[in-house]
Amino acid sequence: MNKRITLLGDADRKRYLLPFILVTSLFFFWGFAHSLLDVLNKHFQEILHVSRAESGLVQFSVYGGYFLAALPAGYFMNRFGYKRGIVVGLLLYALGAFFFYPAASMQTFWPFLTALLIIAFGLAFLETAANPYISVLGPKESAERRLNFSQSFNGLGWIFGPLVGGMIIFGMTSADGNQFTTLTWPYLGVGFVVLAVAILFIRTPLPEIVEDASATEMATGEKHEYRSLWSYPHFVLAVVAQFFYVAAQTGINSFFINYVTESIDSLSNATAAIILSFGGMGLFWAGRLSGSALMRSFKPHNLLALYAAICMLLMALVVMGFGWISIVALFTTYFFMSIMFPTIFVLGLKGLGVHTKKASSYLVMAIVGGALAPILMGYIADQSAMQWGYVVPLACFAFILYFGKKGYKVR
């Protein structure tokens, strides 16, 4: 039986250090899962002979799965708690990873998309649970720093995804010469690891944080239960900002290898994957770590607005197509994107009290932006050139700049 608590004191925070560490480890797993997609995009274009727009269905399956599963995940956790939600998420993640084995034997696109959809259902449960859990597992004044620290392990997962994918999927050949077989190896390995972590969570007691009415009123003096969730403008704008952020990040990731190999003809897919891993994802991880530290001195919304403005300038360089200059601008964008998801998430949850779990579900649903952007970018690229597809993330960063300047304010 989980111990249920409503407010965390100093003694509680020390006691719940292990739960914090365990939940933080989850951020690595979904970062790894997401970054593997960027290798799959290019690989499916080559072995299944699909267009760039069609390869965007990889992201559509994953982020569409988030959209479908986010609300059920929120309702599940309202009924059964964070711990059971995490366990269900891990089991679904493992199931989807294992489904890559039969999908490889079918050698068609749709079984792989089905496997990714199942993984997405699991990731939706994990994100719906882990993000708000970390944000309330400690003082509310440091929620943004705490979540950015945990999200830095998400950035570490983003580094290993394209690195492992590039080495195994692009860099190795199966004994039977089947290009589909190499797809199963990283996913089977991840499936067994995630299954082991699920067993660990089942055996570890976790505190269940309950945002009940009395605790909320004691902490804030507000009668949150009498207000509709959608009556909070900052939350509504956070959902929109999260939609555009994930659209921008996913679009940039999806066609990174395409952009690099088309800009410099001499670069191979495997080399581009290494640039994505250490250049893009390495900077993403560094941005998460440094962002958590910078928020001790700068207000999170100001840092968010500044980073969004810089991302707009970098995307402009990418669209202009200046060869290596544009490639450097492309992977430098990852540093400034790094703090956006957790910062928007926490700013959107501020002052919501009893609505926190439900609001978390909607903020996770906003990830559906990642389902649409790659298809749009791929269509633009198929009609012209890859560089013009990056107009889409440029426009997305413009709205995030507005949210960081004005939209975050709790009214």
Residue pairs with C-beta under 8 A, 6 or more apart in sequence:
2 81
2 83
2 205
2 206
2 207
2 208
3 205
3 207
3 208
4 81
4 207
4 208
4 209
4 210
5 12
5 207
5 208
5 209
5 210
6 209
6 210
6 211
6 212
6 214
6 215
7 215
7 218
7 219
8 16
8 136
8 137
8 138
8 209
12 207
13 137
13 138
16 137
16 207
18 204
19 137
19 204
19 206
19 207
20 134
20 137
20 138
20 150
22 200
22 201
22 204
22 206
23 86
23 129
23 130
23 133
23 134
23 137
23 150
23 206
24 134
24 149
24 150
24 153
25 153
25 197
26 86
26 90
26 126
26 130
26 197
27 130
27 150
27 151
27 152
27 153
27 154
27 157
28 153
28 154
28 156
28 157
29 93
29 126
29 157
29 190
29 193
29 194
29 197
30 123
30 126
30 127
30 154
30 157
31 153
31 154
31 155
31 156
31 157
31 158
31 161
32 157
32 158
32 160
32 161
32 164
32 190
33 93
33 119
33 123
33 157
33 161
33 190
34 62
34 123
34 157
34 158
34 161
34 253
35 157
35 158
35 159
35 160
35 161
35 162
35 165
35 253
35 276
35 277
35 281
36 161
36 162
36 164
36 165
36 186
36 187
37 58
37 59
37 62
37 116
37 161
37 253
37 254
38 161
38 162
38 165
38 253
38 254
38 256
38 257
38 273
38 276
39 161
39 162
39 165
39 166
39 169
39 170
39 257
39 273
40 58
40 112
40 165
40 169
40 183
41 55
41 56
41 58
41 59
41 254
41 255
41 257
41 258
41 374
42 55
42 257
42 258
42 269
43 169
43 170
43 183
43 269
44 50
44 55
44 58
44 109
44 112
45 51
45 52
45 55
45 258
46 269
47 179
47 180
48 108
48 109
50 109
51 378
51 382
52 255
52 258
52 378
52 381
52 382
52 386
53 375
53 378
53 379
53 381
53 382
54 109
54 378
55 254
55 374
55 378
56 254
56 374
56 375
56 376
56 377
56 378
57 109
57 113
57 375
58 112
58 113
58 116
58 254
58 374
59 250
59 254
59 370
59 371
59 373
59 374
59 375
60 371
60 372
60 374
60 375
61 113
61 114
61 116
61 117
61 120
61 371
62 116
62 117
62 119
62 120
62 123
62 370
62 371
63 120
63 246
63 250
63 367
63 368
63 369
63 370
63 371
63 372
64 117
64 120
64 368
64 371
65 116
65 117
65 118
65 119
65 120
65 121
65 123
65 124
66 120
66 123
66 124
66 127
66 364
66 365
66 367
66 368
66 370
66 371
67 365
67 367
67 368
67 371
68 121
68 124
69 120
69 121
69 124
69 125
70 124
70 128
70 361
70 362
70 364
70 365
70 367
71 361
71 362
71 365
73 85
73 89
73 124
73 125
73 128
73 129
73 361
73 364
74 128
74 357
74 358
74 360
74 361
74 362
74 364
75 361
76 84
76 85
76 88
76 125
77 84
77 85
77 128
77 129
77 357
78 357
78 358
81 208
82 129
82 133
82 206
82 208
82 209
83 201
83 206
83 208
85 125
85 128
85 129
86 125
86 126
86 129
86 130
86 201
86 206
87 198
87 201
87 202
88 122
88 125
89 122
89 123
89 124
89 125
89 126
89 129
90 122
90 126
90 194
90 195
90 197
90 198
90 201
91 122
91 195
91 198
92 118
92 119
92 121
92 122
92 125
93 119
93 122
93 123
93 126
93 191
93 194
94 122
94 191
94 192
94 194
94 195
94 198
95 118
95 122
95 191
96 115
96 116
96 117
96 118
96 119
96 120
96 121
96 122
97 115
97 119
97 187
97 188
97 190
97 191
97 194
98 187
98 188
98 191
99 111
99 114
99 115
99 118
100 112
100 115
100 183
100 184
100 187
100 188
101 184
101 187
101 188
102 111
103 111
103 112
103 114
103 115
103 183
104 178
104 180
104 181
104 183
104 184
105 180
107 180
112 183
115 187
124 364
124 367
127 364
127 367
128 357
128 360
128 361
128 364
130 150
131 147
131 342
131 345
131 360
131 363
131 364
132 349
132 356
132 357
132 360
133 209
134 146
134 147
134 150
135 143
135 146
135 147
135 345
135 346
135 349
136 143
136 209
136 211
136 356
137 146
137 207
137 209
138 146
140 219
143 346
144 295
144 300
144 342
144 343
144 346
144 347
145 292
145 295
145 296
146 292
147 342
147 343
147 345
147 346
148 288
148 291
148 292
148 295
148 339
148 342
148 343
149 288
149 289
149 292
150 342
151 288
151 338
151 341
151 342
152 285
152 288
152 289
152 292
154 288
155 281
155 284
155 285
155 286
155 287
155 288
155 289
155 338
156 285
158 281
158 284
158 285
159 277
159 278
159 281
159 282
159 284
159 285
160 277
161 277
161 281
162 273
162 274
162 276
162 277
162 281
163 273
163 274
163 277
163 278
164 186
165 186
165 273
166 269
166 270
166 273
166 274
166 276
166 277
167 270
168 182
168 185
168 186
169 182
169 183
169 186
170 268
170 269
170 270
170 273
171 270
172 182
172 185
173 179
173 182
174 181
174 182
211 353
211 354
211 355
211 356
211 357
212 354
213 224
213 225
213 353
213 354
216 222
216 224
216 225
216 353
216 354
217 223
217 224
219 353
220 351
220 353
222 351
222 353
224 351
224 352
224 353
224 354
224 355
225 353
225 354
229 235
229 352
229 355
229 358
229 359
229 362
230 236
232 351
232 352
232 355
232 410
232 411
233 407
233 411
234 347
234 348
234 350
234 351
234 407
234 408
234 409
234 410
234 411
235 348
235 349
235 352
235 359
235 362
237 348
237 403
237 407
237 408
238 344
238 345
238 347
238 348
238 349
238 363
238 403
238 407
238 408
239 348
239 362
239 363
239 365
239 366
240 366
240 399
240 403
241 344
241 348
241 399
241 400
241 403
241 407
242 341
242 344
242 345
242 348
242 363
242 366
242 367
242 369
243 366
243 367
243 368
243 369
244 369
244 396
244 397
244 399
244 400
245 337
245 340
245 341
245 344
245 369
245 396
245 400
246 341
246 366
246 367
246 368
246 369
246 370
246 373
247 369
247 370
247 372
247 373
247 392
247 393
247 396
248 311
248 337
248 373
248 392
248 393
248 396
248 397
248 400
249 337
249 340
249 341
249 370
249 393
250 369
250 370
250 373
250 374
251 370
251 373
251 374
251 376
251 377
251 389
251 390
251 392
251 393
251 396
252 330
252 333
252 334
252 337
252 390
252 393
253 276
253 280
254 373
254 374
254 377
254 378
255 374
255 377
255 378
255 381
255 386
255 389
256 272
256 276
256 280
256 330
256 331
257 269
257 272
257 273
257 276
258 381
258 386
259 318
259 327
259 330
259 386
259 387
259 390
260 267
260 272
260 275
260 276
260 327
260 330
261 267
261 268
261 269
261 272
262 385
262 386
263 321
263 323
263 324
263 326
263 327
263 387
264 323
264 324
264 327
267 275
275 327
275 331
276 331
279 331
279 334
280 330
280 331
280 333
280 334
281 334
283 331
283 332
283 334
283 335
283 338
284 334
284 335
284 337
284 338
285 338
286 335
286 338
287 334
287 335
287 336
287 337
287 338
287 339
288 338
288 339
288 342
291 303
291 338
291 339
291 343
294 303
295 303
300 339
300 343
300 346
300 347
301 343
301 347
301 404
301 405
301 408
302 404
303 339
303 343
303 404
304 339
304 340
304 343
304 344
304 347
304 400
304 403
304 404
304 408
305 400
305 401
305 403
305 404
305 405
306 404
307 336
307 337
307 339
307 340
308 336
308 340
308 397
308 398
308 400
308 401
308 404
309 397
309 401
310 336
311 333
311 336
311 337
311 393
311 397
311 400
312 394
312 397
312 398
312 401
314 329
314 330
314 332
314 333
314 336
315 329
315 333
315 390
315 391
315 393
315 394
315 397
316 394
317 325
317 326
317 329
318 326
318 329
318 330
318 333
318 387
318 390
319 387
319 388
319 390
319 391
319 394
320 326
320 387
321 385
321 387
326 387
330 390
340 400
344 363
344 400
344 403
345 360
345 363
347 403
347 408
348 359
348 363
349 356
349 359
349 360
349 363
350 410
351 410
352 359
369 396
373 392
373 393
373 396
376 389
376 392
377 389
377 390
377 392
377 393
378 389
380 388
380 389
380 391
380 392
381 388
381 389
